[in-house]
């Protein structure tokens, strides 16, 4: 396994990050195809054996059960001093007031709950999962800075927003002497390249690490277009993202197959290698099979 510094930080992360959206209790969330405890532990153990030290999840993934299952696996198989655990805050965790968003109250409450589920006393990375239009960004950035200063969080990141929003948040932090974002987890792959317009150039200019999610386009880049898996049949979110661009995407998927066959590698390797040569730090790969 190769390791690389995370952006402008001194943190060493593997060139592959294992994503946790595939893990959890299927009865708790919108995704029916997620894996249970036994399968989750097996995949995490295999990842650790291969040298992966970078793991990503979110409080909202299967409403906390992704964190719980991953935490159990880390407790069994991982050296806490070597692994990098990232989670996220923003999504709705309970009905009623303060059950979601990026207010100071919500952030502090959810970080405490995430650490309990993951069975850790600090988080290596905390992302804001989305932009909160109902909370002043100043409140959010101050809360994140306080968490870093307290030692409960070591680095902060952001995910999926407009470039102007990310730039605004960074400038507010810089102006106030608060902690700035060290990494951006955006949606980027061979089928979705909008991020090349503004977000990726911004991050490269500022030395912010790029750790995109969905590098395999929810599996579409890994197999023939007309083949099927349980996830491809049941993942409504992926259908929303990719079905409308099917005509152009098929051409790209076929080209990935052609290159993979020529070099006798998997299509997944082609898709991830393409990201690496674009300057991506560590793609967040979600898997359902060893």
FENJODA-V813882 format. One record per run of one state. SS is the DSSP state (@ for helix, = for strand, . for the rest). FROM is the first residue (numbers start at 1). TO is the last residue. Records with the same first field share a line. If there is no record, write none. Layout:
# FENJODA-V813882
SS: FROM-TO / FROM-TO
This chain:
# FENJODA-V813882
.: 1-2 / 6-11 / 15-15 / 20-22 / 24-25 / 29-34 / 36-36 / 50-53 / 57-60 / 78-83 / 90-103 / 119-122 / 129-136 / 151-152 / 160-162 / 177-182 / 186-186 / 188-188 / 190-191 / 193-193 / 197-198 / 207-208 / 211-212 / 214-229 / 235-235 / 264-266 / 277-282 / 286-290
=: 3-5 / 12-14 / 16-19 / 23-23 / 35-35 / 54-56 / 84-89 / 123-128 / 153-159 / 183-185 / 187-187 / 189-189 / 192-192 / 209-210 / 213-213 / 283-285
@: 26-28 / 37-49 / 61-77 / 104-118 / 137-150 / 163-176 / 194-196 / 199-206 / 230-234 / 236-263 / 267-276
